[in-house]
Amino acid sequence: MTKAPEIDGERLLARLDAFAGIGATAGGGVNRQTLTRGDREARALLTALAKARGFSVFQDDMANLFIRMEGRDSGLPPLLIGSHLDSQPSGGRFDGALGTLTAFEVLESLADAGFQPERSVEVVAWTNEEGCRYAPGCMGSRAFVDGAIPAEWADLLAGDDGARFDDERLATIEALAPEVGHRPLGFPVSAYLELHIEQGPSLESEQIPIGIVTGVQGTRWLEVRFEGQTAHAGTTALQYRRDPLKALTTALSGLYATVMPDDADARFTVGRLAVTPGSVNAIPATASCTVDLRHPEVEILDQLETAIRDMFEDAAKAAATELSIRKTLEMSPVRFSEAAVEALHTAASTIGFETKAMISGAFHDALFLSQHAPSVMIFVPCRDGLSHNEAEFVEPEDCIAGAQMFMAAVTELLTKPGIA
């Protein structure tokens, strides 16, 4: 190594601008949904940049894209770093892209310094982290960890234009096939590191430049449905009503008053409400909603789910309605590797950055990679905590600080044989 690796902040900011131009929206964000033409254009640009630097480029059957800096011992499992390039339909320019381009900047900075690590370092751009065009999200990292693509994904239809998933997956692979190599799903990895915007306001409000993510909250999704009896709004007295909307709103009122107010770590969200038949002058026949419940402790998550079910059941009985509850998602809380977290604290201390230990409230690819290898994440502040929004913004100095922290973390992980 001829010099210590240093992040080129201006190069990183220029790259962010260049990629933000792919799928740019009038509101300053990006619409670069997974496996679309814009997604392929972003992948092609990253591939061209990588090949110009002499890095090897590969993709797997899930269209996950890998850029490899060869280590001195190519037989060692690589250190994997990266994020994703796909966006929400009205997404911001930093969600995912900042993590992927920061990882690539680290690779370039290592090369600029003439540094060849003992083991290879690879940048990854995962396929379909967002899950908006095809569900579920984090498809690329899920398939990588499982070593296979679930058969039921093949015929999924895109939410925007109805395109079949397998057709778009294969078209995306084919677009780069002449330029890059192929690699199997699920190869061994020594460790995984990901940088992401916080998607919340705490780092900005506390003026802390770096969040060290120690884990991801557990999540339960419920579909709740009350069935009553539709009847005339003007002629049906209170004692004769079987009103499912009354039952639903009574339960929700109690839940909003207790779940989050009683536990600062709990998250309770109703994202959808539906009432049938939806007539202005008729008591509804059905009322339904979704519930998104999150908590970092599985025991408390169990307790909260039981309490929520009990409150819905009490409300159903009081309103003489029928209740059904279907669980559609159960994701256990994840604690990231203690050794990897400690390596990040050491890295931050080395370069003098103040940090905050955090639990992620959102899914990220690192959640799934943690089943495959020691994994950990870095958060950087974003303005007002906004994400999945065209107004999403990260200050240039925070982008650069995040990259400097990322470089220090990669350097530290490469010195820890037990982690990387």
KOLKOL-562247 format. One record per residue (C-alpha): residue in three letters; x, y, z. Coordinates in pm, whole numbers, always signed. Example, Ala and Ser with C-alpha at 12.3 -4.5 7.8 and 13.67 -1.06 7.14 Angstrom:
2
code;east;north;up
ALA;+1230;-450;+780
SER;+1367;-106;+714
This chain:
420
code;east;north;up
MET;+0;+0;+0
THR;+153;+330;-105
LYS;-74;+552;+107
ALA;-362;+527;+351
PRO;-698;+490;+170
GLU;-894;+815;+165
ILE;-1249;+875;+48
ASP;-1284;+1110;-250
GLY;-1589;+1302;-136
GLU;-1634;+1500;-457
ARG;-1625;+1181;-662
LEU;-1892;+1022;-442
LEU;-2119;+1328;-464
ALA;-2078;+1338;-842
ARG;-2171;+971;-865
LEU;-2482;+1031;-656
ASP;-2582;+1308;-897
ALA;-2521;+1087;-1199
PHE;-2732;+800;-1068
ALA;-3006;+1040;-952
GLY;-3043;+1137;-1317
ILE;-3154;+782;-1401
GLY;-3529;+779;-1344
ALA;-3529;+1139;-1220
THR;-3871;+1280;-1125
ALA;-3998;+1636;-1151
GLY;-4000;+1660;-772
GLY;-3628;+1593;-740
GLY;-3653;+1224;-654
VAL;-3625;+907;-860
ASN;-3859;+647;-1003
ARG;-3624;+356;-1067
GLN;-3830;+55;-972
THR;-3681;-290;-979
LEU;-3616;-470;-1309
THR;-3733;-173;-1518
ARG;-3543;+0;-1796
GLY;-3418;+257;-1545
ASP;-3292;-14;-1311
ARG;-3106;-176;-1602
GLU;-2955;+159;-1698
ALA;-2825;+209;-1343
ARG;-2679;-141;-1338
ALA;-2510;-78;-1674
LEU;-2356;+247;-1549
LEU;-2221;+82;-1234
THR;-2083;-204;-1444
ALA;-1908;+38;-1681
LEU;-1752;+226;-1388
ALA;-1633;-100;-1235
LYS;-1483;-236;-1555
ALA;-1306;+96;-1618
ARG;-1125;+41;-1288
GLY;-1034;-316;-1374
PHE;-1269;-480;-1124
SER;-1442;-808;-1206
VAL;-1822;-796;-1243
PHE;-2068;-1082;-1199
GLN;-2440;-1140;-1165
ASP;-2637;-1435;-1034
ASP;-2971;-1587;-1133
MET;-3156;-1330;-923
ALA;-2982;-1046;-1112
ASN;-2790;-949;-799
LEU;-2486;-756;-927
PHE;-2137;-809;-776
ILE;-1816;-608;-826
ARG;-1501;-777;-701
MET;-1163;-640;-593
GLU;-938;-943;-587
GLY;-761;-1023;-262
ARG;-421;-1182;-216
ASP;-589;-1512;-124
SER;-875;-1558;-368
GLY;-986;-1875;-189
LEU;-1103;-1687;+120
PRO;-1472;-1590;+137
PRO;-1502;-1223;+38
LEU;-1608;-934;+256
LEU;-1940;-823;+103
ILE;-2045;-457;+110
GLY;-2332;-276;-60
SER;-2705;-207;-73
HIS;-2953;-162;-364
LEU;-3022;+64;-662
ASP;-3401;+22;-703
SER;-3641;+286;-570
GLN;-3999;+352;-478
PRO;-4226;+501;-753
SER;-4182;+846;-594
GLY;-3862;+765;-414
GLY;-3563;+966;-301
ARG;-3220;+973;-459
PHE;-3034;+839;-152
ASP;-3234;+536;-32
GLY;-3026;+237;-140
ALA;-2813;+425;-393
LEU;-2609;+598;-122
GLY;-2516;+262;+29
THR;-2426;+102;-304
LEU;-2224;+399;-431
THR;-2050;+444;-96
ALA;-1942;+80;-110
PHE;-1812;+134;-465
GLU;-1630;+450;-354
VAL;-1457;+247;-83
LEU;-1348;-6;-344
GLU;-1210;+272;-564
SER;-1036;+441;-270
LEU;-868;+114;-174
ALA;-752;+77;-534
ASP;-633;+441;-544
ALA;-416;+367;-240
GLY;-265;+61;-404
PHE;-411;-159;-132
GLN;-478;-526;-201
PRO;-655;-691;+96
GLU;-579;-1045;+203
ARG;-933;-1149;+109
SER;-1139;-1011;-178
VAL;-1386;-729;-118
GLU;-1707;-728;-321
VAL;-1971;-462;-375
VAL;-2325;-591;-422
ALA;-2635;-423;-562
TRP;-2927;-638;-447
THR;-3236;-690;-662
ASN;-3575;-557;-548
GLU;-3506;-439;-196
GLU;-3805;-205;-208
GLY;-4078;-458;-288
CYS;-4308;-200;-447
ARG;-4319;-337;-803
TYR;-4303;-700;-693
ALA;-4362;-829;-341
PRO;-4200;-934;-117
GLY;-3917;-688;-77
CYS;-3552;-790;-39
MET;-3601;-1059;-303
GLY;-3236;-1057;-404
SER;-3095;-1107;-56
ARG;-3364;-1361;+36
ALA;-3284;-1576;-269
PHE;-2910;-1536;-210
VAL;-2937;-1664;+147
ASP;-3174;-1948;+53
GLY;-2964;-2043;-249
ALA;-3273;-2063;-470
ILE;-3550;-1852;-621
PRO;-3895;-1953;-493
ALA;-4101;-2104;-774
GLU;-4404;-1892;-684
TRP;-4219;-1571;-774
ALA;-4202;-1659;-1144
ASP;-4557;-1553;-1230
LEU;-4583;-1249;-1004
LEU;-4716;-949;-1196
ALA;-4573;-600;-1161
GLY;-4787;-350;-978
ASP;-4720;-77;-1234
ASP;-4753;-240;-1576
GLY;-4843;-606;-1514
ALA;-4509;-739;-1642
ARG;-4432;-1095;-1534
PHE;-4149;-1122;-1281
ASP;-3954;-1398;-1453
ASP;-3967;-1217;-1786
GLU;-3826;-899;-1630
ARG;-3565;-1089;-1428
LEU;-3434;-1270;-1734
ALA;-3439;-953;-1945
THR;-3235;-772;-1680
ILE;-2978;-1053;-1667
GLU;-2960;-1069;-2046
ALA;-2900;-693;-2074
LEU;-2565;-732;-1896
ALA;-2481;-1091;-1991
PRO;-2231;-1003;-2268
GLU;-2037;-779;-2028
VAL;-2026;-969;-1699
GLY;-1968;-1315;-1559
HIS;-2218;-1548;-1396
ARG;-2208;-1673;-1042
PRO;-2427;-1907;-833
LEU;-2665;-1791;-565
GLY;-2550;-1808;-207
PHE;-2171;-1834;-221
PRO;-1981;-1812;+112
VAL;-1930;-1463;+258
SER;-1705;-1369;+550
ALA;-1919;-1073;+662
TYR;-2166;-819;+525
LEU;-2166;-441;+578
GLU;-2437;-201;+457
LEU;-2477;+176;+479
HIS;-2822;+333;+461
ILE;-3000;+656;+539
GLU;-3172;+638;+878
GLN;-3526;+694;+741
GLY;-3604;+854;+1075
PRO;-3526;+1186;+1249
SER;-3318;+1088;+1553
LEU;-2963;+1128;+1417
GLU;-3043;+1466;+1264
SER;-3227;+1595;+1571
GLU;-2949;+1480;+1805
GLN;-2677;+1603;+1565
ILE;-2502;+1266;+1563
PRO;-2331;+1182;+1232
ILE;-2330;+803;+1252
GLY;-2573;+537;+1370
ILE;-2437;+190;+1444
VAL;-2723;-51;+1386
THR;-2727;-338;+1633
GLY;-3034;-517;+1496
VAL;-3374;-501;+1328
GLN;-3717;-498;+1492
GLY;-3944;-798;+1469
THR;-4259;-749;+1264
ARG;-4610;-897;+1253
TRP;-4867;-811;+988
LEU;-5234;-885;+1054
GLU;-5543;-858;+835
VAL;-5846;-787;+1053
ARG;-6206;-821;+934
PHE;-6533;-756;+1118
GLU;-6859;-883;+970
GLY;-7188;-728;+1079
GLN;-7517;-663;+909
THR;-7590;-389;+662
ALA;-7913;-203;+736
HIS;-8085;+130;+677
ALA;-7903;+422;+842
GLY;-8222;+611;+921
THR;-8451;+338;+1049
THR;-8223;+106;+1251
ALA;-8213;+192;+1620
LEU;-7896;+142;+1825
GLN;-8008;-180;+1995
TYR;-8070;-348;+1657
ARG;-7741;-254;+1497
ARG;-7457;-498;+1423
ASP;-7211;-234;+1311
PRO;-6865;-368;+1214
LEU;-6721;-20;+1171
LYS;-6815;+68;+1527
ALA;-6636;-247;+1646
LEU;-6327;-167;+1441
THR;-6301;+196;+1544
THR;-6365;+113;+1909
ALA;-6077;-135;+1907
LEU;-5845;+97;+1717
SER;-5916;+382;+1955
GLY;-5806;+165;+2245
LEU;-5497;+38;+2062
TYR;-5382;+384;+1957
ALA;-5417;+492;+2319
THR;-5209;+207;+2461
VAL;-4964;+24;+2231
MET;-4717;+301;+2149
PRO;-4790;+534;+2444
ASP;-4713;+249;+2686
ASP;-4392;+131;+2514
ALA;-4153;+368;+2337
ASP;-4001;+77;+2145
ALA;-4333;-44;+2003
ARG;-4465;+52;+1659
PHE;-4835;+14;+1574
THR;-4961;+118;+1230
VAL;-5289;+77;+1046
GLY;-5206;+125;+679
ARG;-5533;+21;+512
LEU;-5903;+56;+598
ALA;-6194;-76;+394
VAL;-6572;-69;+447
THR;-6841;-240;+241
PRO;-7079;-171;+80
GLY;-6960;+188;+123
SER;-7299;+355;+99
VAL;-7354;+689;+272
ASN;-7693;+583;+410
ALA;-7631;+220;+505
ILE;-7470;+56;+809
PRO;-7166;-132;+675
ALA;-7169;-506;+629
THR;-6792;-541;+677
ALA;-6507;-330;+809
SER;-6146;-437;+776
CYS;-5795;-308;+831
THR;-5431;-408;+827
VAL;-5203;-391;+1130
ASP;-4825;-352;+1117
LEU;-4681;-432;+1460
ARG;-4308;-404;+1542
HIS;-4086;-444;+1847
PRO;-3719;-538;+1903
GLU;-3802;-801;+2170
VAL;-3982;-1116;+2056
GLU;-4142;-1182;+2397
ILE;-4296;-835;+2404
LEU;-4401;-870;+2041
ASP;-4590;-1187;+2140
GLN;-4755;-1006;+2431
LEU;-4857;-714;+2212
GLU;-5006;-939;+1946
THR;-5211;-1120;+2212
ALA;-5332;-789;+2357
ILE;-5427;-661;+2013
ARG;-5621;-976;+1932
ASP;-5801;-958;+2268
MET;-5904;-598;+2210
PHE;-6043;-677;+1865
GLU;-6235;-975;+2008
ASP;-6384;-768;+2291
ALA;-6496;-504;+2042
ALA;-6651;-769;+1814
LYS;-6855;-916;+2101
ALA;-6973;-575;+2219
ALA;-7099;-489;+1870
ALA;-7247;-836;+1804
THR;-7022;-884;+1502
GLU;-6803;-1168;+1374
LEU;-6427;-1131;+1373
SER;-6150;-1295;+1169
ILE;-5778;-1220;+1200
ARG;-5521;-1354;+956
LYS;-5145;-1320;+1010
THR;-4976;-1243;+677
LEU;-4618;-1185;+792
GLU;-4408;-1287;+1090
MET;-4047;-1169;+1103
SER;-3851;-1233;+1422
PRO;-3624;-960;+1563
VAL;-3260;-990;+1457
ARG;-2950;-899;+1656
PHE;-2649;-829;+1441
SER;-2314;-991;+1511
GLU;-2172;-854;+1838
ALA;-1819;-881;+1702
ALA;-1913;-688;+1387
VAL;-2090;-420;+1592
GLU;-1784;-388;+1814
ALA;-1564;-352;+1504
LEU;-1777;-55;+1397
HIS;-1742;+108;+1739
THR;-1366;+64;+1713
ALA;-1365;+214;+1364
ALA;-1567;+517;+1479
SER;-1333;+572;+1773
THR;-1031;+554;+1544
ILE;-1157;+837;+1322
GLY;-1324;+1034;+1603
PHE;-1691;+1009;+1503
GLU;-1967;+1032;+1760
THR;-2212;+744;+1719
LYS;-2547;+621;+1842
ALA;-2641;+256;+1880
MET;-2973;+199;+1703
ILE;-3233;-65;+1622
SER;-3364;-44;+1267
GLY;-3739;-17;+1236
ALA;-3731;-96;+863
PHE;-3636;-408;+671
HIS;-3300;-404;+494
ASP;-3102;-665;+302
ALA;-2873;-695;+605
LEU;-3165;-850;+794
PHE;-3155;-1151;+562
LEU;-2777;-1160;+518
SER;-2744;-1196;+895
GLN;-2870;-1555;+849
HIS;-2577;-1620;+614
ALA;-2280;-1432;+763
PRO;-2195;-1182;+1041
SER;-2375;-863;+934
VAL;-2399;-505;+1051
MET;-2522;-165;+928
ILE;-2431;+202;+942
PHE;-2697;+477;+936
VAL;-2646;+840;+833
PRO;-2889;+1128;+903
CYS;-3153;+1236;+653
ARG;-3342;+1564;+658
ASP;-3654;+1549;+879
GLY;-3631;+1170;+869
LEU;-3804;+1167;+529
SER;-3763;+865;+303
HIS;-3968;+699;+27
ASN;-4032;+1060;-69
GLU;-3900;+1283;-347
ALA;-3795;+1534;-79
GLU;-3558;+1281;+82
PHE;-3221;+1452;+136
VAL;-2883;+1383;+293
GLU;-2643;+1672;+346
PRO;-2324;+1639;+139
GLU;-2110;+1642;+453
ASP;-2317;+1356;+596
CYS;-2272;+1152;+276
ILE;-1896;+1201;+301
ALA;-1886;+1130;+676
GLY;-2081;+811;+616
ALA;-1832;+706;+349
GLN;-1539;+781;+579
MET;-1700;+572;+851
PHE;-1766;+297;+599
MET;-1402;+298;+490
ALA;-1285;+276;+852
ALA;-1530;-7;+915
VAL;-1413;-204;+610
THR;-1051;-157;+717
GLU;-1133;-276;+1068
LEU;-1335;-577;+949
LEU;-1049;-683;+724
THR;-821;-702;+1028
LYS;-1057;-928;+1223
PRO;-1011;-1291;+1112
GLY;-1297;-1404;+1335
ILE;-1540;-1169;+1158
ALA;-1408;-1125;+806
